[in-house]
Amino acid sequence: MRIANLSGRLALVVKGGAIDVAQASADRFSADPQAVFDRWEEFCDWASKAELPEPVAFAPDELGPPAPAPRQTFAIGLNYRDHASESGFKAPDGLPPVFTKFVTSISGPVTRVQLPEGGNTDWEIELVAVIGGRAQGVSQAEAWGHVAGLAVGQDISERVSQLAGPAPQFSLGKSHPGFAPIGPWLVTPDEFEDPDDIELRCSVNGEEVQKGRTRDLIFSVTALISRLSAVLPLLPGDVIFTGTPAGVGMGRDPRRFLAPGDELISTAEGIGELRQTFIA
């Protein structure tokens, strides 16, 4: 199953287009895309049995983020060994660095992003997991049962403010408007042959800059959910950016950062793509 935020309304994405959930369910479910996660099991049961109307075609730029207003957003650093190495850090033994991306940075899959003045803005493609059922003290074996679905994400990062000062400001440097595109929709784990092995690709102006597979995560999606939920409850609709593979601009020699006019395309196997254009 694929669910989307289509022009601000919850939609099911099917062959041939999309179906408005509030209309198809006679308002049993809200049009608010974020509200569905609090009733995720009930929604999945309805969607599997409902007689659905004909889908309506839509354009990619009509899509918003499938989880537009999470109560908690977790972002994971140094979760691929090759990225940890290019960043000059040891791969983590315990829980990797955890920070947040503030909710106002979240955007949809096709956007124009304004570059901060005086910054070095970088790309980081990531697999994003959205929580579908409250998780607290969850074992790794149980964790997939708490995932509503997977999406493509970009942890766009302004490196100057991120790394400035006596203590790094990861959350602020990674939370400018539009710095957390998610989409193009949410794909439920059962749609994948192996949800622990998804290819990620990222290009700038047609040049591939990142390519990796989620099987190489140091802490898998299920390991992250288990370890995070041992500390605090994960709530329905919460978002987890799971980490980026090697190939970011800061890790290159010479370093490379995004400039006005650049087009960033981020793709995840079995999910789809994000497309960001950067402006001054």
ZIMOGI-V536258 format. One record per backbone hydrogen bond with DSSP energy under -0.5 kcal/mol. CO is the residue of the C=O (numbers start at 0). NH is the residue of the N-H. E is the energy in kcal/mol with one decimal. If there is no record, write none. Layout:
co	nh	e
CO	NH	E
CO	NH	E
//
This chain:
co	nh	e
0	187	-2.4
1	12	-2.7
2	185	-3.0
3	5	-0.7
3	10	-2.5
4	6	-0.7
4	63	-3.4
5	8	-1.5
8	5	-2.9
9	20	-2.0
10	3	-2.9
11	13	-0.6
11	18	-2.3
12	1	-0.5
13	16	-2.3
16	13	-2.5
17	55	-2.7
18	11	-2.4
19	23	-2.5
20	24	-2.3
21	26	-3.5
22	25	-1.3
24	27	-1.2
30	9	-2.4
31	34	-0.6
31	35	-0.7
33	36	-1.1
34	37	-1.2
35	38	-1.5
36	39	-1.1
38	42	-2.7
39	43	-2.7
40	44	-2.2
41	45	-2.3
42	46	-3.0
43	47	-1.8
44	48	-0.7
45	48	-1.2
45	49	-2.3
49	51	-0.8
55	17	-2.3
58	61	-2.2
59	62	-1.7
61	6	-2.7
63	4	-0.6
64	67	-0.5
66	69	-0.6
71	238	-2.0
73	240	-3.3
74	98	-2.4
77	91	-0.7
78	217	-3.3
79	83	-2.5
80	84	-2.3
81	85	-2.0
82	86	-1.6
83	88	-2.8
84	87	-1.4
96	76	-2.7
98	74	-2.7
101	104	-2.5
102	105	-1.5
103	177	-0.5
104	179	-2.3
106	181	-2.2
108	110	-0.5
108	274	-3.6
110	276	-2.2
112	278	-2.5
115	118	-1.3
118	120	-0.6
119	158	-3.0
120	257	-3.0
121	156	-1.9
123	154	-2.8
125	152	-2.5
126	241	-2.3
127	150	-2.4
128	239	-2.6
129	147	-2.6
129	148	-1.2
130	236	-3.4
134	233	-3.0
138	141	-0.6
138	142	-0.8
139	142	-0.8
141	144	-1.1
142	145	-2.3
143	146	-1.7
145	131	-2.7
145	132	-1.2
145	147	-0.6
148	129	-2.4
149	186	-2.6
150	127	-2.9
151	182	-2.1
152	125	-2.8
153	155	-1.3
156	121	-3.2
156	158	-0.8
157	161	-1.8
158	162	-1.8
159	163	-0.7
160	168	-0.6
161	168	-1.6
168	172	-2.8
169	173	-1.3
171	174	-1.7
172	157	-2.8
175	178	-2.2
178	155	-1.3
179	106	-1.5
180	153	-1.7
182	151	-3.2
185	2	-2.1
186	149	-2.6
187	190	-2.2
188	191	-1.7
193	196	-2.0
197	213	-2.1
198	268	-2.7
199	211	-2.3
200	266	-3.2
201	208	-3.0
201	209	-1.9
202	264	-2.3
203	206	-2.0
205	207	-0.6
206	203	-2.4
209	201	-2.3
211	199	-3.4
212	215	-2.0
213	216	-1.5
215	80	-0.5
217	219	-0.6
219	223	-2.6
220	224	-2.2
221	225	-2.2
222	226	-2.6
223	227	-3.0
224	228	-2.4
225	229	-0.7
227	230	-1.6
227	231	-2.1
228	136	-2.3
233	134	-2.5
234	237	-2.5
237	130	-2.5
238	73	-3.1
239	128	-2.4
239	241	-0.6
240	75	-1.8
242	126	-0.6
247	250	-0.7
248	251	-1.4
248	255	-1.5
258	261	-2.2
261	263	-0.5
261	277	-2.2
262	204	-2.7
262	264	-0.5
263	275	-2.9
264	202	-2.5
265	273	-2.7
266	200	-2.6
267	270	-2.2
267	271	-1.7
271	267	-2.4
273	265	-1.8
274	110	-1.8
275	263	-3.3
276	112	-2.9
277	260	-3.7
278	114	-3.0
//
